[in-house]
């Protein structure tokens, strides 16, 4: 008779190996954490910095004004002349009636206000201005 006898010699093992399940789950979590910021890339703009900015994900239309004064709806370039019509199309086709406005920090204020007016005229219910968080508050220096 062997000195150590297996308890489950004639029984099926009905336990799940949790270690490999946790390994796979953590690996997928790390992959998604690394790849998510890459999907939010879009148009390159230097956002103004503010002390009260919060991190969140965009759930509505993103309107971007780039440094070269180009206007983009999500990532589609739009001219000033067709901005009102394209905003109306988006308003009619989107479930979410919210807009997030991203503008480069060097864009003239009148350009931002003009785009905001077009967004309001199209009928969007809420609009958010996107900024970068800054630990020191407003850090832009004037030459």
N, C-alpha and C positions, 0 to 999 in steps of 0.2 A: 504494500500500500504506500503510495507516495506521501511524502511528508506534508506538502501543501496541496490541498485539493481545490480545484476551481469551483466556485459556488454556482456559476452559470454554465456548467458543463453541457447540460442537455436542453438549455433554454435559449430562446432567441433574444438577442439584445434589442430592447425597444427604446433605447435612449438616443436622443439627437446629440451629435457632436457639436456643442455650442462654440467651441473654440474656432473652428473653421468658419462658422457662420459670422462670428464677430469679426474675424479677419477680413472677410469679404465686405462686410458692411462698412468697416472703417476705411478700407481701401476705396470704396465707392464714394464715401463722404469726402475724403481728401481730394479725389479727382474732381468732384463737383465744386469744392471750395476753391480749387485752383482755376478751373475753367469758367466759372460764373463771371468774374470780372472781365474776362476776355470777350464775352458776348455783349457787354454793355459799352463796348468801344465806340463805334459810330464816328461822328465828325469830331475832329480834333479842335478843341477850343480851350483857352485858358480861362477858367471860371473865376469870377471875383471871389475873394475869401472873406468870410464873416465868422464872428464868434458864435453865432447861434445856428449854424447849418447843422442839419441832421442827416444821417445816412438812411436811405430807403431805396426800394426798387420802384421803377416807373411802371404804372399800370395803364396809363393813357397815352395820348399822342405826345411826342416829344418834338418841339419846334426848336431848331438851333440856328443861331446867327453866328457865322464864323468870322474870323478876323478879316477875311477879304470881303466881308459884307454879303456873303452868300446866305440864302435862307434855305433851310432844309426841313422837310416834314418827315419825321423819323430819319431816314437816311436818303431821302429822295430830294434832289435839288429842285427848287421852285423859284421862279422870278417874282419880283414885286407885283407885276401886272396880273399874274395868275394866282397869287396868294389867296385872295378872297374866295375864288372859285374852288380851289383845292381844299381849303379849310372847310367850306360848306360840304364838299363831298365826304371828307373825313367825318364831319359831324353827323351826317346822315347814315354812314356805314359803321360807326363805332358804337359799341355798347357803353363804354365808359365815356362820359362827357367831361373829362378832365384833361387839361393840357399842362405840360411842363415846359417852361421856356428856359433854354440854355443860351446864354450870350457871352461872347468873349469879353473880357474885362476892358478891352480898348475900343469897343464899339460905342459910337455916339449915343447918348441918351435918347435923342429924337428917333433914331432907328428902332430902338427897343420899344418905345412908346407907340410908334406906328404899327409894329407887329402886334403889340398887345391890343391895340384898337381893332385890328383885323380879326384877332381871335375872339374878342368880345362880340364883334358884329356878326361873326359866324354862328354865335349862339352857345358857345361852350359855357358850362355852368361853373366850373372852377378852374383856376389857373394858379400854378405854383412857379416860383422863380428858383432856379437851381443855382446853388453856390457851393464852394468848397469849404469844408470846416477848417478853422484856423485856431490854434491855441492862443495866439496873441491878439485875436480880434481882427480889425481891419488893418491889413499890413501893406497895402499898396502905397508906394512912395511916389510922389510927384517930382519930376526933375526940376 
